[in-house]
Amino acid sequence: MHMNLHRRITLALLLATLTCGIARGAPTITADQTAIRNVLDAQVAAWNRGDVVAFMQGYNNSPDTTFVGKTVAHGFSNILDRYRKNYADKEKMGQLTFSDLEVHQLDARFATVTGRFHLARNASAGGEAQGIFSLVFEKTSAGWKIILDHTS
């Protein structure tokens, strides 16, 4: 009988542990994480309309904003110029999708995002392009903005 009680207690503790794990479920998405995802969604929508200027609204308009790709560009206006040069029209821009997004808030002001991008384009516009990216976002008075973009 004593062994039976021990088994019951063990089983009850195991069930309680499992229930707590199930009740917790997926991690809670914060309002800041949702706001960051909204910035990325707005960028995709702007890109797919062929609107580079609207796409750039996701970046902090600062001389310190940095883009790292095949080269390094510092400053909002230099990054905008780079996009305008490399994606001169809607056809060269293609259709953008992001996937495998992971948003990690570091503190109240900073967050990182990693993910994959895919550009669907015909061969004359440069062909398909895809890769990975990491972003650092800063919460500014104008909302969450990208301050560092590393895309490869």
Secondary structure, DSSP 8 states (H G I E B T S, - for coil): -HHHHHHHHHHHHHHHHHHHHHHH-S----HHHHHHHHHHHHHHHHHHHT-HHHHGGGB--STT-EEESSSEEESHHHHHHHHHHHT-SHHHH-EEEEEEEEEEE-SSSEEEEEEEEEEE--GGGT--EEEEEEEEEEEETTEEEEEEEEE-
